[in-house]
Structure formats: structure tokens, C-alpha cells
Amino acid sequence: MRVLIAGAGLGGLTAALALLRMGCQVDVYEQAAELREVGAGLQLSANGTHVFYALGVGEALKAHSCETEGKEIRLWNTGETWKLFDLGRNSVERYGYPYFTVYRPDLLEVLADAVRREKPDAIHLGRKCVGFRQDSAAVELQLEDGESVGGDALIGADGVHSRIRQGLFGADQPQFTGVIAWRGIVPMQALPAHMARRIGTNWIGPGGHVVHYPLRSGRLMNFVGALERSDWQVESWSARGTNAELARDFEGWHEDVHALIRNIPAPYKWALMVRPPMQRWSVGRVSLLGDACHSMLPFLAQGAVMAIEDGYVLGRALSEGRGDVPSRLRRYESARRERANRAVEGSASNVQRFHNRALADPREARQYVDREWAGQRVAERYEWLFRYDATSVAI
Ligand SMILES: Cc1cc2nc3c(=O)[nH]c(=O)nc-3n(C[C@H](O)[C@H](O)[C@H](O)COP(=O)(O)OP(=O)(O)OC[C@H]3O[C@@H](n4cnc5c(N)ncnc54)[C@H](O)[C@@H]3O)c2cc1C
């Protein structure tokens, strides 16, 4: 089985590692001339770290990660705080695997090193995929430089603007959500002592929210600030903004939020788009994974984790499965699609929850938080995510 993968992001590299470990031949074609993730953080819940332990890179990842001790909710203006749940040891006891927060370039490096240990020349850089052709016997991936490569299956792991998805199903029509996300990395030593903690914090307010959590053994703090704003609509990891504009967006928010904003060396902004959940991912010998087929708002912190789960389940479906390649890909898709689409919907429903107008008034806000973040409701929102086991789910 020779599998071609378009895109060496977190999803593509996880799939490559899983497939190589499971005995397939793999080649990954990445448009960028060097492997680099944007300098931003990522939360990896137990359902994602489980996959990395199964692939033998859990300990390497742990060495680069931060094991966040817990999560809390804070109110945008008064700073009132509610403890949400314990993570750290609790995640291991409850779900069997840790909850890591990690700097994206570190995770990419761990994955790329592991892929290259299995097959030194598996990752082809500076090779942009522009299309494909398939018939009943094989699939051919076309590269921008005019060359084509042949294989038994092609996986589009080429992210939110996927060329492979467009080749399968035509251009999509993303809708702007009216929310932009600011992000930045703050050196922990720049923050006041009471903020330099290994805790993930979710500030909620009318029309916006801010999430921050520690990275790199607590040396960095990751910042994401989401705000309802309709005057800017670019979906990009590399669009820069200024600290002054960011501070204006969060005017009236608590001083701790502004302590973060002041200390971000380079703030970036991203317009959040939604695409309707897809009813199909595969045609013949070609399928999709990750953001290419289920991009989602970052409000459940599950976009990358879903891509990681996809990669492992795909590896199992192609290597363990019976039947021809198209039927193996259909089994992968039917094992994954409903869950991924549920995460797309769950992420979207958090906009209303995090940005609720009830949060404008501190007394009403207190009742609202007590209700929305009551133990049972939190469990309903997260248990189905964290308990999933990509290594044994039926395919
Ligand atoms: C602000 C923000 C915060 C987030 N926080 C979290 C979080 O805490 N937890 C979480 O799980 N998720 C989070 N996400 C979501 C997560 O970033 C994505 O879901 C994840 O990066 C998707 O991985 P992917 O491999 O599918 O795509 P990508 O990471 O986009 O990788 C796609 C790769 O394909 C390459 N490529 C694209 N086109 C081509 C082509 N034509 N030819 C060759 N190569 C190509 C790209 O260069 C890239 O390397 C967040 C997202 C945002 C915007």
C-alpha cells in the first residue's frame, strides 16, 4: 500500500507516522520550503495525547509540553474566578492520558523527527500539490513543478484551503462568523507573579472571550482573544495587528487581560470562518482529513486533536482493513465523520456561551456561570470528546 499525503501539518504528519508504523509506504508533499508551524500554542486533551502515546512519541512530546494543573473561568471586568476542572494528574486518572499544552513548532518537530526515523526521505518539502487524477487501479498526484507521483491512495491533509477538497467537491463558500481571534505568546517572566501559574484560564464577556495557558514548562504564556467584530475578514495565520488595536478591542476588560496584551511582542489576528459540515470526505482512492474536511472554530480546542484522531484511524483503516482501497477509505470516513461534525457544531455553539450578553451585569453573570458551567453540563460538553479511543474504535 503506497499512500500519498498532501500537506505536512499536524494532521498529515500524524497520519504519516501512523501509516508508516502500521507497515504502509508513505510520501508526504508539503508546499512550504521548510517545516514550520506558526508560533502559537495548542491544547491537547487526553483523546489526542492517547494517540501520541500509541505512536511512541508521548514521552518526547511531554518533554516539550506543559502539564496544565487546572482550568478556570474568569469574568471579563471584575475578574471573579470559578474553578472549572482539575487537569494534570486528574486527566491521567480519569481518561488514562495527560492534558498537554504545547508550542506548535515543538509538536511539529517531534512528529517530523519520528516520521524521518521511520523513513528518512518521507517528507518532500517545497512540493505544492495542484491536483490529482484517479482510475480503478491507482491515483496520481500532480505537483506544481509539473511532476506527478503515483500511489494507491491519496489523502488531502492540506488544511482549511485544501486543493484536494476542491478537486473532489469544488470550491466551498466559507461564511465569516463575525468573530476575529487575536493570538500572541507572552514571556512568563513579563507577567505579574499572580498570573504566572500553570493554569488554563478562560475569560468570558459580552461579545468576546480570552483564553490563556502556559507553554514550554511554564516559560511562555499563550494568548488567544476572540472578539465580535465585522470590519476585518482575512483567514490567515500570518496577518499582523498592533498591541494598540488589540488593547482597544478589549477596552474595559480586567487589568490582568491588559497585562497580557501589553506584553505580547507580536500580535496576530485571524478572521474566524465556518464551513457547513461535509456529508462526504472520500471519492474512490482519495480522501481528506483534519481542517481540509472539518475546520472548526477554536472554541472547543479540538481542531488539531480531531486531525490527530483522523490520522490514527486512517492508518488502521488502510492497514488493517479488508477490501479494496475505496472501501477502506469509506470505512475510515464512516468511523470519523459524525464525531468530527459534532465537534464542528460544539465549537460553534460555544460562541453564544462564551460571549453571552448576560455577562454584562456581574450579578446576572454569576447566575449564568453557575448554570452553564455546572459539573453536569461541563461533563456533557467534554466527556464524549476526552473519552474517545482512536486506537480501538470500531472501523
Ligand atoms: C487561534 C486558533 C487556536 C487554536 N487552538 C487549538 C487548540 O488549542 N487545540 C486544537 O486541537 N486545535 C486548535 N486550533 C485548530 C488547529 O489549529 C487546526 O485544526 C489544525 O492546525 C489543523 O491541522 P491540519 O493538519 O488539518 O491543517 P494545517 O495545520 O493547516 O496543515 C496543513 C498543511 O498543508 C500544507 N498545504 C496546504 N496546501 C497545500 C498544497 N496545495 N500542497 C502542499 N501542501 C499544502 C500547509 O502548508 C500546511 O503545512 C486552533 C486554531 C486557531 C485558528
The ligand as an SDF file (V2000), in Angstrom:
LIG
                    3D

 53 58  0  0  0  0  0  0  0  0999 V2000
   -6.4770   30.7700   17.0540 C   0  0  0  0  0  0  0  0  0  0  0  0
   -6.5640   29.2690   16.9520 C   0  0  0  0  0  0  0  0  0  0  0  0
   -6.3680   28.4660   18.0900 C   0  0  0  0  0  0  0  0  0  0  0  0
   -6.4800   27.0590   18.0020 C   0  0  0  0  0  0  0  0  0  0  0  0
   -6.2910   26.3000   19.1400 N   0  0  0  0  0  0  0  0  0  0  0  0
   -6.4350   24.9460   19.0710 C   0  0  0  0  0  0  0  0  0  0  0  0
   -6.2350   24.1250   20.2510 C   0  0  0  0  0  0  0  0  0  0  0  0
   -5.9410   24.6090   21.3440 O   0  0  0  0  0  0  0  0  0  0  0  0
   -6.4020   22.7600   20.1390 N   0  0  0  0  0  0  0  0  0  0  0  0
   -6.7180   22.1720   18.9260 C   0  0  0  0  0  0  0  0  0  0  0  0
   -6.8530   20.9350   18.8810 O   0  0  0  0  0  0  0  0  0  0  0  0
   -6.8890   22.9260   17.8020 N   0  0  0  0  0  0  0  0  0  0  0  0
   -6.7560   24.2800   17.8330 C   0  0  0  0  0  0  0  0  0  0  0  0
   -6.9160   25.0360   16.6990 N   0  0  0  0  0  0  0  0  0  0  0  0
   -7.2100   24.3400   15.4200 C   0  0  0  0  0  0  0  0  0  0  0  0
   -5.9620   23.7770   14.7350 C   0  0  0  0  0  0  0  0  0  0  0  0
   -5.0140   24.8210   14.5480 O   0  0  0  0  0  0  0  0  0  0  0  0
   -6.2670   23.1680   13.3780 C   0  0  0  0  0  0  0  0  0  0  0  0
   -7.4270   22.3760   13.4720 O   0  0  0  0  0  0  0  0  0  0  0  0
   -5.0920   22.2970   12.9050 C   0  0  0  0  0  0  0  0  0  0  0  0
   -3.9490   23.0940   12.6660 O   0  0  0  0  0  0  0  0  0  0  0  0
   -5.4660   21.5140   11.6380 C   0  0  0  0  0  0  0  0  0  0  0  0
   -4.3810   20.7070   11.2340 O   0  0  0  0  0  0  0  0  0  0  0  0
   -4.2700   20.2120    9.7370 P   0  0  0  0  0  0  0  0  0  0  0  0
   -3.0450   19.3460    9.7050 O   0  0  0  0  0  0  0  0  0  0  0  0
   -5.5610   19.6290    9.2800 O   0  0  0  0  0  0  0  0  0  0  0  0
   -4.0600   21.5290    8.8590 O   0  0  0  0  0  0  0  0  0  0  0  0
   -2.8720   22.5850    8.8870 P   0  0  0  0  0  0  0  0  0  0  0  0
   -2.2640   22.6690   10.2360 O   0  0  0  0  0  0  0  0  0  0  0  0
   -3.4250   23.8300    8.2820 O   0  0  0  0  0  0  0  0  0  0  0  0
   -1.7790   21.9600    7.9010 O   0  0  0  0  0  0  0  0  0  0  0  0
   -1.9660   21.9190    6.5070 C   0  0  0  0  0  0  0  0  0  0  0  0
   -0.5970   21.7780    5.8350 C   0  0  0  0  0  0  0  0  0  0  0  0
   -0.8000   21.5920    4.4310 O   0  0  0  0  0  0  0  0  0  0  0  0
    0.0760   22.4380    3.7140 C   0  0  0  0  0  0  0  0  0  0  0  0
   -0.5470   22.7170    2.4150 N   0  0  0  0  0  0  0  0  0  0  0  0
   -1.6480   23.4930    2.1790 C   0  0  0  0  0  0  0  0  0  0  0  0
   -1.9310   23.4910    0.8530 N   0  0  0  0  0  0  0  0  0  0  0  0
   -1.0080   22.6940    0.2630 C   0  0  0  0  0  0  0  0  0  0  0  0
   -0.7960   22.2820   -1.0870 C   0  0  0  0  0  0  0  0  0  0  0  0
   -1.5890   22.7130   -2.0900 N   0  0  0  0  0  0  0  0  0  0  0  0
    0.2370   21.4580   -1.3530 N   0  0  0  0  0  0  0  0  0  0  0  0
    1.0550   21.0120   -0.3530 C   0  0  0  0  0  0  0  0  0  0  0  0
    0.9040   21.3830    0.9430 N   0  0  0  0  0  0  0  0  0  0  0  0
   -0.1330   22.1850    1.2470 C   0  0  0  0  0  0  0  0  0  0  0  0
    0.2360   23.6610    4.6020 C   0  0  0  0  0  0  0  0  0  0  0  0
    1.4050   24.3850    4.2860 O   0  0  0  0  0  0  0  0  0  0  0  0
    0.2900   23.0170    5.9920 C   0  0  0  0  0  0  0  0  0  0  0  0
    1.5880   22.6160    6.3160 O   0  0  0  0  0  0  0  0  0  0  0  0
   -6.7950   26.4410   16.7520 C   0  0  0  0  0  0  0  0  0  0  0  0
   -6.9830   27.2400   15.6040 C   0  0  0  0  0  0  0  0  0  0  0  0
   -6.8820   28.6430   15.6940 C   0  0  0  0  0  0  0  0  0  0  0  0
   -7.1080   29.4900   14.4520 C   0  0  0  0  0  0  0  0  0  0  0  0
  1  2  1  0
  2  3  1  0
  2 52  2  0
  3  4  2  0
  4  5  1  0
  4 50  1  0
  5  6  2  0
  6  7  1  0
  6 13  1  0
  7  8  2  0
  7  9  1  0
  9 10  1  0
 10 11  2  0
 10 12  1  0
 12 13  2  0
 13 14  1  0
 14 15  1  0
 14 50  1  0
 15 16  1  0
 16 17  1  0
 16 18  1  0
 18 19  1  0
 18 20  1  0
 20 21  1  0
 20 22  1  0
 22 23  1  0
 23 24  1  0
 24 25  2  0
 24 26  1  0
 24 27  1  0
 27 28  1  0
 28 29  2  0
 28 30  1  0
 28 31  1  0
 31 32  1  0
 32 33  1  0
 33 34  1  0
 33 48  1  0
 34 35  1  0
 35 36  1  0
 35 46  1  0
 36 37  1  0
 36 45  1  0
 37 38  2  0
 38 39  1  0
 39 40  1  0
 39 45  2  0
 40 41  1  0
 40 42  2  0
 42 43  1  0
 43 44  2  0
 44 45  1  0
 46 47  1  0
 46 48  1  0
 48 49  1  0
 50 51  2  0
 51 52  1  0
 52 53  1  0
M  END
$$$$
